[in-house]
Amino acid sequence: MSSELPAGVSGNMPVVLVIDDQEANISVVGQLLTRSGYDVIPALTGEEGLERAAGSYLPDLILLDMRMPGLSGFDVLQKLKDNPQTRGIPVIFLTADDERDNVTRAFSAGAVDYITKPFVAQELLGRVNTHIDLKQARDTLERFVAEKQQ
Protein backbone atom coordinates (compact mmCIF):
# COMPACT_ATOMS: atom_id res chain seq x y z
CA MET A 1 0.00 0.00 0.00
CA SER A 2 1.28 3.45 -0.90
CA SER A 3 2.05 5.84 1.93
CA GLU A 4 0.37 8.66 -0.02
CA LEU A 5 -3.33 8.87 0.75
CA PRO A 6 -5.79 10.01 -1.90
CA ALA A 7 -7.47 13.41 -1.57
CA GLY A 8 -10.25 13.31 1.02
CA VAL A 9 -8.73 10.44 3.02
CA SER A 10 -7.18 10.98 6.44
CA GLY A 11 -6.39 7.34 7.09
CA ASN A 12 -8.17 7.46 10.45
CA MET A 13 -11.80 7.11 9.41
CA PRO A 14 -13.82 4.69 7.30
CA VAL A 15 -13.66 5.56 3.60
CA VAL A 16 -16.70 5.75 1.34
CA LEU A 17 -16.29 5.98 -2.42
CA VAL A 18 -19.24 7.85 -3.97
CA ILE A 19 -19.71 7.17 -7.69
CA ASP A 20 -22.33 9.42 -9.30
CA ASP A 21 -22.36 11.38 -12.55
CA GLN A 22 -24.01 14.38 -10.85
CA GLU A 23 -21.61 16.63 -8.94
CA ALA A 24 -24.49 17.97 -6.83
CA ASN A 25 -25.31 14.44 -5.62
CA ILE A 26 -21.69 13.77 -4.72
CA SER A 27 -21.52 17.08 -2.88
CA VAL A 28 -24.67 16.48 -0.80
CA VAL A 29 -23.79 12.88 0.04
CA GLY A 30 -20.14 13.76 0.63
CA GLN A 31 -20.99 16.55 3.07
CA LEU A 32 -23.42 14.32 4.96
CA LEU A 33 -20.86 11.51 5.26
CA THR A 34 -17.99 13.85 6.16
CA ARG A 35 -20.04 15.46 8.97
CA SER A 36 -20.76 11.94 10.22
CA GLY A 37 -17.11 10.94 10.50
CA TYR A 38 -16.36 9.35 7.14
CA ASP A 39 -13.67 10.13 4.61
CA VAL A 40 -15.15 10.47 1.12
CA ILE A 41 -13.59 9.79 -2.28
CA PRO A 42 -15.68 11.17 -5.18
CA ALA A 43 -15.90 9.75 -8.70
CA LEU A 44 -17.97 11.25 -11.53
CA THR A 45 -17.85 8.26 -13.89
CA GLY A 46 -17.90 4.51 -13.59
CA GLU A 47 -14.41 4.33 -15.03
CA GLU A 48 -13.06 6.82 -12.49
CA GLY A 49 -14.84 4.93 -9.72
CA LEU A 50 -13.21 1.65 -10.74
CA GLU A 51 -9.78 3.30 -10.76
CA ARG A 52 -10.31 4.76 -7.31
CA ALA A 53 -11.82 1.56 -5.90
CA ALA A 54 -8.74 -0.43 -6.91
CA GLY A 55 -6.24 2.29 -6.00
CA SER A 56 -3.64 2.18 -3.29
CA TYR A 57 -6.24 2.80 -0.57
CA LEU A 58 -9.31 0.55 -0.79
CA PRO A 59 -12.62 2.09 0.31
CA ASP A 60 -14.63 0.46 3.08
CA LEU A 61 -17.88 0.94 1.14
CA ILE A 62 -19.07 2.18 -2.25
CA LEU A 63 -22.22 4.20 -2.90
CA LEU A 64 -23.02 3.69 -6.58
CA ASP A 65 -25.49 5.40 -8.90
CA MET A 66 -27.23 3.04 -11.27
CA ARG A 67 -27.81 5.27 -14.29
CA MET A 68 -24.65 6.91 -15.58
CA PRO A 69 -23.33 7.58 -19.07
CA GLY A 70 -20.60 5.19 -20.18
CA LEU A 71 -20.44 2.38 -17.65
CA SER A 72 -23.75 1.90 -15.85
CA GLY A 73 -23.89 1.06 -12.17
CA PHE A 74 -24.47 -2.57 -13.09
CA ASP A 75 -21.37 -2.55 -15.31
CA VAL A 76 -19.31 -1.06 -12.49
CA LEU A 77 -20.66 -3.55 -9.96
CA GLN A 78 -19.81 -6.47 -12.25
CA LYS A 79 -16.24 -5.22 -12.72
CA LEU A 80 -15.85 -4.72 -8.96
CA LYS A 81 -17.04 -8.27 -8.28
CA ASP A 82 -14.76 -9.68 -11.01
CA ASN A 83 -11.67 -8.06 -9.46
CA PRO A 84 -10.26 -10.03 -6.47
CA GLN A 85 -8.92 -6.75 -5.02
CA THR A 86 -12.37 -5.08 -4.90
CA ARG A 87 -14.68 -8.09 -4.66
CA GLY A 88 -15.16 -7.77 -0.89
CA ILE A 89 -16.06 -4.08 -0.84
CA PRO A 90 -19.76 -3.68 -0.02
CA VAL A 91 -21.69 -1.75 -2.67
CA ILE A 92 -24.92 0.13 -2.01
CA PHE A 93 -26.89 1.38 -4.98
CA LEU A 94 -27.99 4.97 -4.39
CA THR A 95 -30.27 5.75 -7.31
CA ALA A 96 -33.48 7.38 -8.47
CA ASP A 97 -34.45 4.08 -10.13
CA ASP A 98 -37.07 2.33 -8.01
CA GLU A 99 -38.22 -0.25 -10.55
CA ARG A 100 -38.74 -3.53 -8.71
CA ASP A 101 -36.91 -5.53 -11.41
CA ASN A 102 -33.79 -3.40 -10.99
CA VAL A 103 -33.89 -3.71 -7.20
CA THR A 104 -33.96 -7.50 -7.56
CA ARG A 105 -31.28 -7.40 -10.24
CA ALA A 106 -29.05 -5.26 -8.00
CA PHE A 107 -29.15 -7.76 -5.15
CA SER A 108 -28.59 -10.67 -7.54
CA ALA A 109 -25.55 -8.86 -8.96
CA GLY A 110 -23.99 -8.50 -5.51
CA ALA A 111 -25.16 -5.16 -4.09
CA VAL A 112 -25.61 -5.27 -0.31
CA ASP A 113 -28.31 -2.60 -0.21
CA TYR A 114 -30.45 -0.31 -2.36
CA ILE A 115 -31.47 3.24 -1.48
CA THR A 116 -33.67 5.40 -3.69
CA LYS A 117 -33.28 9.13 -4.25
CA PRO A 118 -34.42 11.36 -2.82
CA PHE A 119 -33.14 9.69 0.33
CA VAL A 120 -33.66 10.35 4.02
CA ALA A 121 -30.30 11.37 5.52
CA GLN A 122 -30.66 9.28 8.69
CA GLU A 123 -31.64 6.21 6.68
CA LEU A 124 -28.62 6.58 4.40
CA LEU A 125 -26.30 7.03 7.39
CA GLY A 126 -27.85 4.06 9.19
CA ARG A 127 -27.34 1.79 6.22
CA VAL A 128 -23.79 3.03 5.60
CA ASN A 129 -22.94 2.52 9.31
CA THR A 130 -24.40 -0.99 9.30
CA HIS A 131 -22.56 -2.16 6.19
CA ILE A 132 -19.25 -0.66 7.28
CA ASP A 133 -19.62 -2.31 10.70
CA LEU A 134 -20.34 -5.64 8.99
CA LYS A 135 -17.33 -5.27 6.70
CA GLN A 136 -15.04 -4.41 9.60
CA ALA A 137 -16.32 -7.42 11.57
CA ARG A 138 -15.78 -9.68 8.54
CA ASP A 139 -12.26 -8.28 8.02
CA THR A 140 -11.42 -8.87 11.69
CA LEU A 141 -12.71 -12.44 11.51
CA GLU A 142 -10.72 -13.13 8.32
CA ARG A 143 -7.53 -11.79 9.97
CA PHE A 144 -8.20 -13.95 13.04
CA VAL A 145 -8.69 -17.06 10.91
CA ALA A 146 -5.53 -16.32 8.91
CA GLU A 147 -3.51 -15.90 12.13
CA LYS A 148 -4.88 -19.15 13.53
CA GLN A 149 -3.94 -21.00 10.35
CA GLN A 150 -0.36 -19.73 10.61
C-alpha positions, 0 to 999 in steps of 0.5 A: 500500500502506498504511503500517499493517501488520496485526496479526502482520506485521512487514514483514520476514518472509514472511507466511502467511495461515492460514484455518481455522474451528478456533482451535486449528488456527490456534494450532498452525500459527501458533506453528509458523510464527512459530517458523520465521520467518514472520509469520502472519495468522489468519482464522476464516472464509472471508469473513475470509480473503478480506478479509485476503488482499486487504487492504493487505498481501498474504500470500506464501502461504495455508494453507486449510482445506477444510471450513468453515461458510459459504464452503468452502475451494473457494469461497475458492480460487475467489474468490482465483483470480477476483481479479487482486489475489490470483490469484498467491498460492499456496494450500495446502490444509491439511485433514483431508479425504483423499478422492482426488477432493478432492485432484484437485479441489484441484489442478484448482482452483488449489491448489499443494499439499495437506497432510492433518491431522494433519500432520508439522511438518517436512513442513508447514514444508518445503512452506511454505518451498518454495512461498514460495521459488517465489513469491519467485523468480517475483516477482523474475523478473516484476519483472526482465521488467517492468524490461527492458520499460521 
